[in-house]
Amino acid sequence: MIRCWPSLQRAILFPALGILALAAGTARANDTLMRFPTLHGDSVVFEAHGNLWEVNRAGGTARRLTTDSGYDLMPRYSPDGQWIAFTGQYQGNTDVYVIPAGGGVARRLTFHSDVVGDAPLRWGPDNMVVTWTPDSKNIVFLSRRTTFNSWF
């Protein structure tokens, strides 16, 4: 057993509590994470709060592009800047969607549920948008669609 003097305990305990409180306050103040940015010209599209947002590269107020009740992630501009492909998680499925670059109604491109009802994350992504082909005609995405078993 380690014994400390009361003054030493206070000297260690109070700064530690202060650091934890500061960290908790900082986490609450910055709980909006802007993730998965994609660039085209002066425009940046990113995910925050499960939706896609667009903002000028120089900064400013972001404009919401998607409002569906699901979760949108991994937006990718087409090389010609006309479309944004993304992975959408709606009603228990994860699929590839596309919207016009200016926002609008999402159009579902894949209709393939995972190989099992509730696949664990360790199996990796399914229907996860990666990029576009250079001609802006096809979307490259990761999929478990043609796996020979449920764990590969």
C-alpha positions as CSV (number, residue, x, y, z in Angstrom):
1,M,0.0,0.0,0.0
2,I,1.3,3.5,-0.9
3,R,0.7,6.3,1.6
4,C,0.6,9.9,0.6
5,W,0.4,13.0,2.7
6,P,-3.0,14.8,2.4
7,S,-1.3,17.8,0.8
8,L,0.3,15.6,-1.8
9,Q,-3.1,13.9,-2.5
10,R,-4.7,17.3,-3.1
11,A,-1.8,18.3,-5.3
12,I,-2.3,15.3,-7.5
13,L,-6.1,14.9,-7.3
14,F,-7.3,18.5,-8.0
15,P,-5.2,19.1,-11.1
16,A,-6.3,15.7,-12.5
17,L,-10.0,16.5,-11.9
18,G,-9.5,19.9,-13.6
19,I,-7.9,18.2,-16.6
20,L,-10.8,15.7,-16.9
21,A,-13.4,18.5,-16.5
22,L,-11.6,20.6,-19.2
23,A,-11.5,17.6,-21.6
24,A,-15.2,16.8,-21.0
25,G,-16.1,20.5,-21.7
26,T,-14.0,20.6,-24.8
27,A,-15.6,17.4,-26.1
28,R,-19.1,18.9,-25.6
29,A,-18.1,22.2,-27.2
30,N,-16.6,20.4,-30.3
31,D,-19.0,17.5,-30.7
32,T,-19.6,18.4,-34.4
33,L,-17.1,16.3,-36.3
34,M,-16.7,17.1,-40.0
35,R,-15.5,14.0,-41.7
36,F,-14.8,12.5,-45.1
37,P,-14.1,15.7,-47.1
38,T,-14.2,15.7,-50.9
39,L,-13.1,18.6,-53.0
40,H,-14.0,20.0,-56.4
41,G,-13.0,23.5,-57.4
42,D,-13.8,25.9,-54.6
43,S,-16.3,23.5,-53.0
44,V,-15.8,21.1,-50.1
45,V,-18.4,18.5,-49.2
46,F,-18.2,16.6,-45.9
47,E,-20.3,14.6,-43.5
48,A,-21.5,16.0,-40.2
49,H,-24.4,14.8,-38.0
50,G,-25.1,12.0,-40.5
51,N,-25.8,14.3,-43.4
52,L,-23.8,15.8,-46.2
53,W,-22.9,19.5,-46.2
54,E,-21.2,21.8,-48.7
55,V,-19.0,24.9,-47.9
56,N,-16.7,27.1,-49.9
57,R,-13.0,26.1,-49.6
58,A,-12.2,29.5,-48.2
59,G,-14.7,29.0,-45.3
60,G,-18.1,30.3,-44.5
61,T,-21.5,28.9,-43.6
62,A,-22.1,25.3,-44.7
63,R,-25.2,24.4,-46.6
64,R,-26.9,21.1,-46.0
65,L,-27.2,18.8,-49.0
66,T,-29.0,15.7,-47.6
67,T,-31.8,15.6,-45.1
68,D,-32.8,11.9,-45.2
69,S,-33.4,10.1,-41.9
70,G,-30.5,7.8,-42.4
71,Y,-26.8,8.2,-42.1
72,D,-24.7,9.5,-45.0
73,L,-21.0,9.1,-45.2
74,M,-18.0,9.0,-47.6
75,P,-19.1,11.6,-50.1
76,R,-17.1,11.7,-53.3
77,Y,-17.4,14.3,-56.1
78,S,-17.4,13.0,-59.6
79,P,-14.4,14.2,-61.6
80,D,-16.7,16.5,-63.7
81,G,-18.1,18.0,-60.5
82,Q,-21.8,17.2,-61.5
83,W,-22.5,14.5,-58.9
84,I,-21.7,13.4,-55.4
85,A,-21.7,9.6,-54.7
86,F,-21.9,8.6,-51.0
87,T,-22.6,5.6,-48.8
88,G,-26.0,5.8,-47.1
89,Q,-27.3,3.8,-44.2
90,Y,-31.1,3.6,-44.3
91,Q,-33.5,1.2,-42.8
92,G,-30.8,-1.3,-41.8
93,N,-29.1,-1.4,-45.2
94,T,-25.8,0.2,-46.4
95,D,-25.9,1.1,-50.1
96,V,-24.4,3.5,-52.6
97,Y,-26.4,6.6,-53.5
98,V,-25.8,9.6,-55.7
99,I,-27.1,13.2,-55.6
100,P,-26.6,16.2,-57.9
101,A,-23.6,18.3,-56.7
102,G,-26.0,21.1,-55.7
103,G,-28.0,18.8,-53.5
104,G,-31.3,17.1,-54.0
105,V,-33.1,13.8,-53.8
106,A,-30.7,10.8,-53.2
107,R,-31.0,8.1,-55.8
108,R,-30.1,4.6,-54.6
109,L,-27.7,2.7,-56.9
110,T,-27.2,-0.6,-55.1
111,F,-29.9,-2.9,-53.8
112,H,-27.8,-5.6,-52.1
113,S,-28.1,-6.3,-48.4
114,D,-25.1,-7.7,-46.6
115,V,-24.3,-11.4,-46.7
116,V,-25.9,-11.8,-43.2
117,G,-28.5,-9.8,-41.3
118,D,-26.1,-8.1,-38.9
119,A,-22.6,-8.3,-40.1
120,P,-19.9,-7.4,-37.6
121,L,-17.7,-4.4,-38.3
122,R,-14.5,-6.5,-38.4
123,W,-15.7,-7.9,-41.7
124,G,-14.9,-4.5,-43.2
125,P,-17.1,-2.1,-45.2
126,D,-19.9,-3.1,-47.5
127,N,-21.1,-0.8,-50.3
128,M,-18.6,1.8,-49.2
129,V,-17.9,4.5,-51.8
130,V,-14.2,4.9,-52.6
131,T,-14.0,7.1,-55.8
132,W,-15.2,7.6,-59.4
133,T,-13.7,6.5,-62.6
134,P,-12.0,9.3,-64.4
135,D,-14.8,9.7,-67.0
136,S,-17.4,10.3,-64.2
137,K,-19.5,7.4,-65.5
138,N,-18.9,4.8,-62.8
139,I,-18.5,4.7,-59.0
140,V,-15.9,2.6,-57.4
141,F,-17.0,1.0,-54.1
142,L,-16.1,-1.8,-51.7
143,S,-18.6,-4.6,-51.5
144,R,-19.0,-8.1,-50.0
145,R,-21.5,-8.9,-52.7
146,T,-19.6,-11.8,-54.4
147,T,-17.9,-13.3,-51.3
148,F,-17.9,-17.0,-51.2
149,N,-18.7,-17.1,-47.5
150,S,-19.9,-14.7,-44.9
151,W,-16.6,-14.1,-43.1
152,F,-14.4,-13.2,-46.2
